[in-house]
Amino acid sequence: MLLKEATARLTQNELVDLGAGEVGYIRKVRSEEVSRCFPEAPEIDPALDLWALFGADGTPILLSDNRSSTFFKAAEDELRTVSLH
């Protein structure tokens, strides 16, 4: 209930900035999403399991085939991480 009340009072820009520079999220990424999120990445084998680290605002930070490396990068950047499913 508290989150619902808080988000009702925040503007869209305030919500986007929430956690900026402090929070990152990690999620599995499908190969067809790679070019959209990481346009500089080479073509990826569709059978490959990929993991990505994003800033709280959705900014892509790291793409890897190793989930652990996303956590290491987040720690290096001093980001608290959450996983999205």
C-alpha positions in Angstrom: 0.0 0.0 0.0 2.8 2.4 0.8 4.4 1.9 -2.6 1.1 2.6 -4.3 0.7 5.8 -2.4 4.3 6.9 -3.1 4.0 6.2 -6.8 0.7 8.1 -7.0 2.5 11.2 -5.7 5.6 11.0 -7.9 5.9 12.4 -11.3 7.1 10.2 -14.1 10.5 12.0 -14.1 10.8 11.6 -10.3 10.1 7.9 -10.6 12.7 7.5 -13.4 15.3 9.2 -11.2 14.5 7.0 -8.1 17.6 5.0 -7.4 19.7 6.6 -10.2 23.4 5.9 -9.5 22.5 3.7 -6.5 20.4 0.8 -7.8 20.8 -1.5 -10.7 18.8 -4.4 -11.9 19.9 -7.7 -13.4 17.8 -9.8 -15.7 18.1 -12.5 -18.3 18.1 -11.1 -21.9 16.9 -12.9 -25.0 19.2 -12.6 -28.0 16.6 -10.7 -30.0 16.6 -8.0 -27.3 20.4 -7.4 -27.5 20.5 -5.1 -30.6 17.8 -2.9 -29.0 19.5 -2.7 -25.6 23.1 -2.9 -26.7 23.3 -1.6 -30.3 27.1 -1.9 -30.4 27.0 -5.7 -29.6 27.8 -8.2 -32.4 25.2 -10.6 -33.5 24.5 -13.1 -30.8 23.9 -16.9 -31.0 20.2 -17.4 -30.1 21.0 -20.4 -28.0 23.3 -18.4 -25.7 22.0 -17.5 -22.2 22.7 -13.8 -21.6 22.5 -11.6 -18.6 22.4 -7.8 -18.5 22.9 -5.1 -15.8 20.9 -2.0 -16.2 20.8 1.2 -14.2 17.6 2.0 -12.2 16.5 4.2 -15.2 16.9 1.3 -17.6 20.3 2.5 -19.0 22.2 -0.7 -20.2 25.5 -1.1 -18.4 26.8 -4.6 -19.1 25.9 -7.6 -21.2 27.4 -11.0 -20.3 26.9 -14.7 -20.7 28.0 -15.1 -17.1 25.5 -14.0 -14.5 28.1 -13.6 -11.8 30.0 -10.9 -13.8 26.9 -8.7 -13.7 27.0 -8.7 -9.9 30.8 -8.0 -10.0 30.2 -5.0 -12.3 27.4 -3.7 -10.1 29.7 -4.0 -7.0 32.5 -2.2 -8.9 30.0 0.6 -9.7 28.7 0.6 -6.1 25.2 -0.3 -7.2 22.8 -2.2 -5.0 21.3 -4.9 -7.2 17.8 -6.4 -7.7 16.9 -9.2 -10.0 13.9 -9.0 -12.3 12.2 -12.1 -13.7 
